[in-house]
Amino acid sequence: MSTRKCPFHVRISETEDHLVQSLGDKLYHCSTEVLKNRPTFRVGISGGSLVQLLTRALISRKIDTANWKFFFCDERYVPDDDAESTFNAYRTEMHANLPNFKESQLIKADTALSLDACACDYAARIIDEFGSSCPIFDLLLLGMGPDGHTCSLFPDRSEFKIHTEKLVIPIRDSPKPPPERITFTLTLINNANDVVFVVAGASKADVVKSVFLDGDKSFPSACVEPTHGKLALITDRAAGAKILSHKCGC
């Protein structure tokens, strides 16, 4: 029986192009509503395939990101110009494809500091940007691994269930290289107004079912349940194969 408390909306796309379109629609509607009332749209972004998917979605929907600020839901503890840096991946992709993009829109972690100081400094920077000790992101875009991890919160690790008072924590023994990272905590993630998982690939079909239908809390992704916000899943047919026949929420 599912232990999931938070209802969610699911959109399963037939092709990657349709997935990009669905993501673009979400980005457009979410940012438009926020910018009606506030001068800045604040979004948390994740690495991996989302780097190109997000950029393609912004281009396809012709979204003006001049008033956006991008934060990193997690970051590898490497120099800014390292090939493993999520900041560097987005900087490269956005400079190449978004003509009006400014690097200052990427609110990055200072990986020149010690790992602990890097996590503390990034939390302080987020608090400063929001002007609140309880930041509420307008939107978080999350990925999910075949092991059910999201951000740098991994199963069979204590980090995703402790540090409830912290916003950003250091990770020293990531099962995926590089081992050292910083990551948003569930406290910060679940305080967001909108959280969207973007998941693709047949290798993730089992865990998508376990997370979204079964609510199996041994997977960090299943612990993402916005306290007052909305939760959505955008997936391709391969990753969503095992939930196609179920009504997943509204």
ChimeraX attribute file (.defattr): number of C-alpha atoms within 10 A of each C-alpha:
attribute: neighborCount
match mode: 1-to-1
recipient: residues
	/A:1	7
	/A:2	12
	/A:3	14
	/A:4	18
	/A:5	11
	/A:6	18
	/A:7	15
	/A:8	18
	/A:9	14
	/A:10	21
	/A:11	18
	/A:12	21
	/A:13	20
	/A:14	12
	/A:15	14
	/A:16	14
	/A:17	15
	/A:18	15
	/A:19	23
	/A:20	26
	/A:21	19
	/A:22	20
	/A:23	26
	/A:24	23
	/A:25	17
	/A:26	18
	/A:27	20
	/A:28	18
	/A:29	10
	/A:30	16
	/A:31	22
	/A:32	14
	/A:33	12
	/A:34	15
	/A:35	13
	/A:36	9
	/A:37	8
	/A:38	9
	/A:39	10
	/A:40	16
	/A:41	20
	/A:42	21
	/A:43	22
	/A:44	22
	/A:45	23
	/A:46	26
	/A:47	23
	/A:48	13
	/A:49	12
	/A:50	18
	/A:51	19
	/A:52	17
	/A:53	19
	/A:54	23
	/A:55	18
	/A:56	21
	/A:57	24
	/A:58	23
	/A:59	15
	/A:60	15
	/A:61	17
	/A:62	12
	/A:63	16
	/A:64	15
	/A:65	18
	/A:66	12
	/A:67	13
	/A:68	17
	/A:69	18
	/A:70	21
	/A:71	22
	/A:72	23
	/A:73	24
	/A:74	29
	/A:75	26
	/A:76	25
	/A:77	27
	/A:78	18
	/A:79	14
	/A:80	19
	/A:81	13
	/A:82	13
	/A:83	11
	/A:84	18
	/A:85	19
	/A:86	25
	/A:87	29
	/A:88	16
	/A:89	18
	/A:90	22
	/A:91	20
	/A:92	14
	/A:93	16
	/A:94	21
	/A:95	13
	/A:96	11
	/A:97	14
	/A:98	17
	/A:99	8
	/A:100	11
	/A:101	17
	/A:102	14
	/A:103	16
	/A:104	10
	/A:105	16
	/A:106	18
	/A:107	17
	/A:108	20
	/A:109	24
	/A:110	17
	/A:111	21
	/A:112	12
	/A:113	13
	/A:114	12
	/A:115	20
	/A:116	15
	/A:117	15
	/A:118	21
	/A:119	28
	/A:120	19
	/A:121	17
	/A:122	24
	/A:123	22
	/A:124	16
	/A:125	15
	/A:126	21
	/A:127	16
	/A:128	12
	/A:129	13
	/A:130	14
	/A:131	10
	/A:132	11
	/A:133	12
	/A:134	14
	/A:135	18
	/A:136	20
	/A:137	22
	/A:138	20
	/A:139	26
	/A:140	25
	/A:141	23
	/A:142	23
	/A:143	22
	/A:144	23
	/A:145	17
	/A:146	16
	/A:147	16
	/A:148	23
	/A:149	20
	/A:150	26
	/A:151	26
	/A:152	28
	/A:153	25
	/A:154	23
	/A:155	19
	/A:156	11
	/A:157	15
	/A:158	10
	/A:159	19
	/A:160	24
	/A:161	14
	/A:162	12
	/A:163	14
	/A:164	13
	/A:165	10
	/A:166	15
	/A:167	23
	/A:168	26
	/A:169	25
	/A:170	24
	/A:171	23
	/A:172	14
	/A:173	13
	/A:174	15
	/A:175	12
	/A:176	9
	/A:177	10
	/A:178	14
	/A:179	13
	/A:180	18
	/A:181	24
	/A:182	27
	/A:183	25
	/A:184	25
	/A:185	26
	/A:186	26
	/A:187	21
	/A:188	21
	/A:189	26
	/A:190	22
	/A:191	20
	/A:192	24
	/A:193	18
	/A:194	21
	/A:195	26
	/A:196	21
	/A:197	21
	/A:198	24
	/A:199	26
	/A:200	25
	/A:201	14
	/A:202	16
	/A:203	13
	/A:204	22
	/A:205	21
	/A:206	17
	/A:207	24
	/A:208	29
	/A:209	19
	/A:210	21
	/A:211	23
	/A:212	24
	/A:213	20
	/A:214	15
	/A:215	21
	/A:216	20
	/A:217	17
	/A:218	16
	/A:219	22
	/A:220	25
	/A:221	30
	/A:222	23
	/A:223	22
	/A:224	25
	/A:225	21
	/A:226	22
	/A:227	15
	/A:228	12
	/A:229	17
	/A:230	18
	/A:231	25
	/A:232	20
	/A:233	23
	/A:234	22
	/A:235	29
	/A:236	24
	/A:237	22
	/A:238	18
	/A:239	24
	/A:240	26
	/A:241	18
	/A:242	18
	/A:243	19
	/A:244	14
	/A:245	8
	/A:246	9
	/A:247	10
	/A:248	15
	/A:249	13
	/A:250	9
